[in-house]
Amino acid sequence: MINLRRLMGLPRLPLRIYMLILALFLVFAYIVAGPIHEFFTKLRSSLGLFYEPRDFEREELLKNIERERP
């Protein structure tokens, strides 16, 4: 482990600290990919910033796709 730290240029910290940092990064990644992404998606849709097809348009599109399949 010491050689890996030297190779990567990491400071000499106990293994527990590295595990804590990894856990914090994983929690941060979960928050960014989950609740925050969902919040901004809902915010964009409520402001009308992107086009979302209506139900009847979806049904027509699915019917056209099924017709085009051999």
C-alpha positions in Angstrom: 0.0 0.0 0.0 2.9 2.4 0.7 4.2 2.0 -2.8 0.8 2.6 -4.3 0.5 5.8 -2.3 3.9 7.0 -3.4 3.0 6.2 -7.0 -0.2 8.2 -6.8 1.3 10.9 -4.7 -1.1 10.5 -1.8 -0.3 11.6 1.7 0.4 9.1 4.4 -2.9 8.7 6.1 -4.4 5.8 8.0 -6.5 3.3 5.9 -9.6 4.3 7.9 -9.3 7.9 6.5 -9.1 6.6 2.9 -12.2 4.4 3.5 -14.1 7.4 5.0 -13.2 9.5 1.9 -14.3 6.8 -0.4 -17.6 6.4 1.5 -18.2 10.2 1.3 -17.5 10.1 -2.5 -20.0 7.3 -2.9 -22.7 9.1 -0.9 -22.1 12.3 -2.9 -22.4 10.3 -6.2 -25.6 8.8 -5.0 -27.1 12.2 -4.1 -26.1 13.7 -7.4 -27.3 10.8 -9.5 -30.5 10.3 -7.5 -32.5 13.0 -5.7 -30.8 16.0 -7.2 -31.2 14.7 -10.8 -34.8 13.9 -10.2 -35.4 17.4 -8.7 -33.9 19.2 -11.7 -35.7 17.0 -14.2 -39.0 17.8 -12.5 -38.0 21.5 -12.4 -37.3 21.6 -16.1 -40.5 19.8 -17.0 -42.6 22.2 -14.8 -40.9 25.2 -16.5 -41.5 23.7 -19.9 -37.9 23.9 -20.9 -38.0 20.7 -23.0 -40.6 19.1 -25.2 -42.4 16.1 -23.8 -44.8 14.3 -26.1 -48.3 13.8 -25.1 -49.9 10.4 -24.6 -51.6 10.2 -27.9 -48.4 11.2 -29.7 -46.6 8.3 -27.9 -49.2 5.9 -28.9 -49.0 7.0 -32.6 -45.2 6.7 -32.4 -45.3 3.2 -31.0 -47.9 2.1 -33.6 -45.6 3.4 -36.4 -42.6 1.6 -34.9 -44.5 -1.6 -34.8 -45.7 -1.2 -38.4 -42.1 -0.6 -39.6 -40.8 -3.8 -38.0 -40.4 -6.6 -40.5 
